[in-house]
Amino acid sequence: MSEPAVSARRPPEAPPDAPSDGGPTAGEARGWALPARLVDALPMLRVAEREARVFSTVLHTLVLTGVLMPLLFLGAMGIGLGGLVDENQGTVDGVEYLVFVAPGILAATAFQGAAGESLWRVMAGIKWVKSFHAAAATPLSPGQVYAGYQTWIVARTLVNSALFVAVAAVLGAVPSAWGVLAVPAAALGGLALAAPLTAYSAGRDSDMSFTLVMRIAVVPMFLFSGTFFPIDQLPDGLEPLARITPLWHAVELCRGATTGSLSLAAAAAHTAFLLACVAAGCWWGVVTFRRKLAP
């Protein structure tokens, strides 16, 4: 009786990013993997790493929208329109219009970028693609998934803001050496919106309300929170509303940093307001993610 034939078929190959027996993944070979000790201490960074990998596949598009477009906007408003403003009015709040508007555009760009990351992409992670569910199926808790996603938003905002400030400084829009502090100030402003807005998006069953959020909340804050003109020029009824928006506090922090004109007390007050928004948003976000992602 002959022995059974041994199949010559090769076993299926593992996917490119599948971990081998103790060996590096393809992602680690590309230099994306975070240090093991850092991940052990802060496992939520795995979520930020995943978002960075996705970001790298569309890097050229996101750099265009996140860096180049704000700089073009700065050139049009700060240099084009600013030339007319300086010629007819002299200065705005004691500085040239380019110097006045640059930190406003910086903070507003961070704000809008955070809004974009906190709406449809969160809906995709929760309902459409369910990447957040996949992450929560690992040893990561829902709260760590939420925290990791917020970490990614901050990281991306810091990079975009740093590039913006560097180019703005070359254009003469950052007269103070304290302008480097506008980078974390812009990131804090973005997080003050992203933290609660991510929680809101995670709790929705559809994206029907997202366009409304952009139209009645994000865009009006972009226009009327001191980005392009001092809020004391607003009608009496609107100025108090502008002062309680997180974008106005972020704009004031950025403008105070780039011009070197912000007092320590004012900086502390603006920072405290933004941190309060972040804290409230994080509490809401962790509760919502636990409800949506818990098994």
C-alpha positions in Angstrom: 0.0 0.0 0.0 1.6 3.3 -1.1 2.1 6.1 1.3 -0.2 9.1 1.0 1.2 11.9 -1.2 2.5 14.9 0.6 0.8 18.1 -0.7 3.2 20.5 -2.4 1.0 23.5 -1.8 2.6 26.4 -0.1 0.9 27.9 3.0 -0.8 31.2 2.4 1.4 34.2 3.0 0.8 36.4 6.0 -0.4 40.0 5.2 2.3 42.6 5.0 1.7 44.0 8.4 1.0 40.7 10.2 3.4 40.1 13.2 5.7 37.2 12.9 7.0 35.1 15.8 8.8 37.8 17.6 10.1 39.5 14.4 9.5 43.0 13.3 6.3 43.8 11.3 6.4 45.5 7.9 5.4 48.7 9.7 8.3 48.4 12.0 10.6 47.9 9.1 9.3 51.2 7.6 10.1 52.9 10.9 6.5 53.5 12.0 6.6 51.3 15.2 6.8 53.1 18.5 9.3 52.1 21.1 8.0 49.2 23.2 8.6 50.8 26.5 6.7 53.9 25.4 3.8 51.8 24.3 3.8 49.8 27.5 3.5 53.1 29.5 1.0 54.7 27.1 -0.7 52.0 25.1 -3.1 54.6 23.6 -0.2 55.7 21.4 -1.0 52.6 19.2 -4.1 54.3 18.1 -2.2 57.5 17.2 0.3 55.3 15.3 -2.4 53.7 13.3 -3.8 57.1 12.3 -0.3 58.3 11.3 0.0 55.3 9.0 -3.4 56.1 7.4 -2.3 59.8 7.1 0.9 58.8 5.3 -1.1 57.3 2.4 -2.7 60.6 1.6 0.1 62.9 2.9 0.3 65.1 -0.2 -3.4 65.9 0.0 -3.5 66.6 3.7 -0.4 68.8 3.5 -2.1 70.8 0.8 -5.2 71.4 2.8 -3.5 71.7 6.2 -0.5 73.8 5.4 -0.5 75.3 1.9 -4.1 76.5 1.9 -3.8 78.5 5.2 -0.6 80.0 3.9 -2.3 81.1 0.7 -5.1 82.5 2.8 -2.5 84.4 4.9 -1.0 85.9 1.7 -4.3 87.0 0.4 -5.7 88.4 3.6 -2.5 89.5 5.4 -0.5 90.9 2.4 -3.2 91.6 -0.2 -6.1 93.0 2.0 -3.6 93.9 4.7 -1.9 96.4 2.4 -5.2 98.3 1.9 -6.0 98.2 5.6 -2.5 99.5 6.6 -2.8 102.2 3.9 -6.2 103.5 5.1 -6.2 102.7 8.8 -2.6 102.5 9.7 -2.6 99.7 12.3 -5.0 97.2 13.9 -4.6 97.0 17.7 -1.2 98.7 17.3 0.3 96.3 14.7 0.3 95.8 11.0 -2.7 93.8 9.7 -0.4 91.0 8.5 0.9 90.6 12.1 -2.7 90.9 13.5 -4.3 88.3 11.2 -1.6 85.7 11.0 -2.2 84.2 14.5 -5.9 84.4 13.9 -5.6 82.3 10.8 -3.2 79.9 12.7 -5.7 79.3 15.5 -8.7 79.1 13.1 -7.0 76.6 10.9 -6.2 74.4 13.8 -9.8 74.7 14.9 -11.2 73.8 11.6 -8.8 70.9 11.1 -9.8 69.5 14.5 -13.4 69.8 13.5 -12.8 67.8 10.4 -11.0 65.1 12.3 -13.8 65.0 14.9 -16.9 64.5 12.7 -16.9 62.2 9.7 -13.7 60.3 10.6 -15.1 59.5 14.0 -18.3 58.3 12.5 -16.2 56.1 10.2 -14.3 54.6 13.2 -17.5 54.0 15.1 -20.0 52.9 12.4 -18.8 52.7 8.8 -15.3 51.2 9.0 -15.4 50.3 12.7 -11.7 50.8 13.2 -12.4 51.9 16.8 -14.2 48.7 17.4 -11.2 46.8 16.1 -8.9 48.7 18.4 -11.2 48.1 21.4 -11.1 44.4 20.7 -7.4 44.4 21.6 -6.2 45.0 25.2 -6.9 48.7 24.6 -9.9 50.0 26.6 -12.5 52.3 24.9 -11.1 55.2 27.0 -7.6 54.5 25.6 -8.9 54.4 22.1 -10.5 57.8 22.6 -7.3 59.2 24.2 -5.2 57.8 21.4 -7.3 59.5 18.8 -7.1 62.8 20.6 -3.3 62.4 20.8 -3.2 62.0 17.0 -5.3 65.2 16.5 -2.9 67.1 18.7 0.2 65.7 16.9 -1.1 66.5 13.5 -2.1 70.1 14.6 1.3 70.6 16.1 3.1 69.7 12.9 0.8 71.9 10.7 1.0 74.8 13.2 4.8 74.6 13.4 5.1 74.8 9.6 2.7 77.7 9.4 4.5 79.7 12.1 7.9 79.1 10.4 6.6 80.4 7.0 4.7 83.3 8.7 7.9 84.3 10.5 9.8 84.5 7.2 7.0 86.7 5.9 7.4 89.0 8.9 4.2 88.1 10.6 5.8 86.9 13.8 7.7 89.8 15.3 8.3 88.2 18.7 10.5 85.3 19.7 7.7 84.2 21.9 5.9 83.3 18.7 7.0 79.6 19.1 4.5 79.3 21.9 1.7 80.0 19.3 2.2 76.4 18.1 1.1 74.7 21.4 -1.5 77.4 21.9 -3.1 76.5 18.5 -3.0 72.8 19.3 -4.7 73.4 22.6 -7.4 75.4 20.9 -7.9 72.6 18.4 -8.1 70.0 21.2 -10.6 72.2 23.1 -13.0 71.6 20.2 -11.9 68.1 19.2 -12.4 66.6 22.7 -16.1 67.4 23.0 -16.9 67.2 19.3 -15.4 63.6 19.0 -17.7 62.6 21.9 -20.7 64.2 20.2 -19.9 62.4 16.9 -19.4 59.1 18.5 -22.9 59.3 20.0 -24.7 59.9 16.7 -26.3 57.2 14.7 -25.8 59.1 11.4 -23.8 62.1 10.0 -26.9 64.1 9.1 -26.2 66.8 11.8 -22.5 67.2 11.0 -23.0 69.8 8.2 -25.3 71.7 10.6 -22.6 71.7 13.2 -20.1 73.2 10.7 -22.6 75.8 9.5 -24.0 77.1 12.8 -21.0 76.5 15.1 -17.6 76.1 13.5 -17.9 78.6 10.6 -19.4 81.5 12.7 -16.7 81.1 15.3 -14.1 81.2 12.4 -15.6 84.5 11.3 -16.5 86.3 14.5 -14.0 85.2 17.2 -11.3 87.8 16.5 -9.7 86.0 13.6 -9.9 88.9 11.1 -10.8 91.9 13.3 -11.0 92.8 17.1 -14.2 91.5 18.7 -14.9 94.9 20.2 -16.1 95.9 16.7 -18.9 93.4 17.0 -22.4 94.6 18.0 -22.9 94.7 21.7 -25.0 91.6 21.8 -22.4 89.5 20.0 -19.2 90.4 21.8 -20.0 88.5 25.0 -20.8 85.5 22.9 -17.5 85.7 21.1 -15.7 85.8 24.5 -17.1 82.4 25.6 -16.0 80.6 22.4 -12.9 78.5 22.6 -11.6 79.9 19.3 -11.4 83.4 20.7 -9.3 82.2 23.6 -7.0 80.3 21.3 -6.7 83.4 19.0 -5.8 85.6 21.9 -3.2 83.1 23.1 -1.6 82.8 19.6 -1.8 86.6 19.0 -0.3 87.3 22.4 2.5 84.9 21.7 3.4 86.1 18.2 3.3 89.8 19.2 4.7 89.3 22.7 1.9 91.4 24.1 0.1 89.0 26.4 0.3 89.3 30.1 0.9 86.3 32.3 -2.5 86.7 34.0 -4.3 86.8 30.6 -2.4 83.8 29.3 -3.3 81.8 32.4 -7.0 82.8 32.1 -7.2 81.8 28.4 -5.3 78.5 29.0 -7.6 77.7 32.0 -10.7 78.2 29.8 -9.3 75.9 27.1 -8.2 73.2 29.5 -11.7 73.3 31.1 -13.2 72.6 27.6 -10.7 69.8 27.1 -11.4 68.2 30.5 -15.2 68.3 30.0 -14.8 67.0 26.5 -12.6 64.1 27.6 -15.0 63.1 30.3 -17.8 63.0 27.8 -15.7 61.3 25.2 -14.6 58.4 27.5 -18.2 57.9 28.7 -19.5 57.8 25.1 -16.7 55.5 23.8 -17.3 53.1 26.6 -21.0 52.9 25.7 -20.3 52.5 22.0 -17.3 50.2 22.1 -17.7 48.1 25.3 -18.5 44.4 24.5 
